[in-house]
Amino acid sequence: MNFGEAINAMKDGKRIRRKGWGTLWLASNNSEYIYLGIDNAAFDKGHPWTPSQTELMAEDWEIKPEPQKANNDRNGLLYLSLLMLFFALGDLRKEKDEYSPFNG
């Protein structure tokens, strides 16, 4: 992707970077400034950034992918399974206590 496409993506609220930048991303805080910041950091406290001629001409710009949302169906099933196990163990413990020789 070229710099113009990357800037348009940033105007739409996306974070951009060049391949090889690691955890450094560029973002805009809806002002006239572009900020350089570290992934998952508050960009309003980032460092102002100005592109070099090399960066303006580069074709290796990329958009930060959106984080994947958790699968609520699978999470709900896991929660239900754990809840059922919790109650089943509680019933087994209760049953064991009823037949215990230590119960007066």
C-alpha positions as CSV (number, residue, x, y, z in Angstrom):
1,M,0.0,0.0,0.0
2,N,1.3,3.5,-0.8
3,F,1.5,6.4,1.6
4,G,-1.6,8.1,0.2
5,E,-3.7,5.0,0.8
6,A,-2.3,4.6,4.3
7,I,-3.1,8.3,5.2
8,N,-6.7,7.8,4.0
9,A,-6.9,4.7,6.3
10,M,-5.5,6.7,9.2
11,K,-8.1,9.4,8.6
12,D,-10.7,6.7,9.0
13,G,-9.3,5.9,12.5
14,K,-6.9,3.1,11.6
15,R,-3.3,2.8,12.7
16,I,-0.7,2.5,10.1
17,R,3.0,1.5,9.8
18,R,5.6,0.4,7.4
19,K,6.6,-3.3,7.4
20,G,9.4,-3.9,9.7
21,W,8.5,-1.2,12.2
22,G,7.6,-3.9,14.9
23,T,5.3,-2.4,17.5
24,L,5.5,1.2,16.3
25,W,2.3,2.6,14.7
26,L,1.2,5.9,13.4
27,A,-2.2,7.4,14.4
28,S,-4.0,10.7,14.3
29,N,-5.9,12.1,17.2
30,N,-8.4,13.9,14.9
31,S,-6.2,16.9,14.7
32,E,-3.7,18.1,12.2
33,Y,-0.9,16.0,13.8
34,I,0.3,12.5,13.2
35,Y,1.7,10.6,16.2
36,L,4.2,7.8,16.4
37,G,3.4,5.5,19.3
38,I,3.9,2.0,20.6
39,D,1.2,-0.6,20.1
40,N,-1.7,-0.4,22.6
41,A,-0.4,2.9,24.0
42,A,-2.3,6.2,24.3
43,F,-1.5,8.0,21.1
44,D,-2.5,11.4,22.4
45,K,0.8,11.3,24.4
46,G,2.8,9.9,21.5
47,H,5.5,11.7,19.6
48,P,4.7,14.0,16.7
49,W,6.0,12.5,13.4
50,T,6.9,13.9,10.1
51,P,7.5,11.5,7.1
52,S,10.8,11.5,5.2
53,Q,11.0,11.4,1.4
54,T,11.7,7.7,1.6
55,E,8.6,7.1,3.7
56,L,6.5,9.2,1.3
57,M,7.5,7.1,-1.7
58,A,7.4,3.7,0.1
59,E,4.9,1.0,-1.1
60,D,5.1,-1.2,2.1
61,W,2.6,0.6,4.3
62,E,0.1,-1.5,6.2
63,I,-3.0,-1.1,8.3
64,K,-3.1,-2.5,11.8
65,P,-5.6,-5.4,11.8
66,E,-8.6,-5.2,14.0
67,P,-8.5,-7.4,17.1
68,Q,-10.5,-10.5,16.7
69,K,-13.7,-10.5,18.8
70,A,-14.2,-13.4,21.2
71,N,-16.5,-16.1,20.1
72,N,-19.4,-15.5,22.6
73,D,-21.1,-18.8,21.7
74,R,-18.0,-20.8,22.6
75,N,-17.3,-18.6,25.7
76,G,-20.9,-19.1,26.9
77,L,-20.7,-22.9,26.4
78,L,-17.4,-23.0,28.4
79,Y,-19.1,-21.0,31.2
80,L,-22.1,-23.3,31.2
81,S,-19.9,-26.4,31.3
82,L,-17.9,-25.0,34.3
83,L,-21.1,-24.1,36.1
84,M,-22.5,-27.5,35.6
85,L,-19.2,-29.1,36.9
86,F,-19.3,-26.9,39.9
87,F,-22.8,-28.0,40.9
88,A,-22.0,-31.6,40.1
89,L,-19.0,-31.6,42.4
90,G,-21.1,-29.9,45.1
91,D,-23.7,-32.6,44.8
92,L,-21.0,-35.4,45.0
93,R,-19.5,-33.8,48.1
94,K,-22.9,-33.5,49.8
95,E,-23.6,-37.1,49.0
96,K,-20.3,-38.2,50.3
97,D,-20.9,-36.3,53.6
98,E,-24.3,-38.0,54.1
99,Y,-22.6,-41.5,54.2
100,S,-19.6,-40.4,56.2
101,P,-19.0,-42.4,59.4
102,F,-18.0,-39.1,61.0
103,N,-21.5,-37.7,60.7
104,G,-23.1,-38.2,64.1
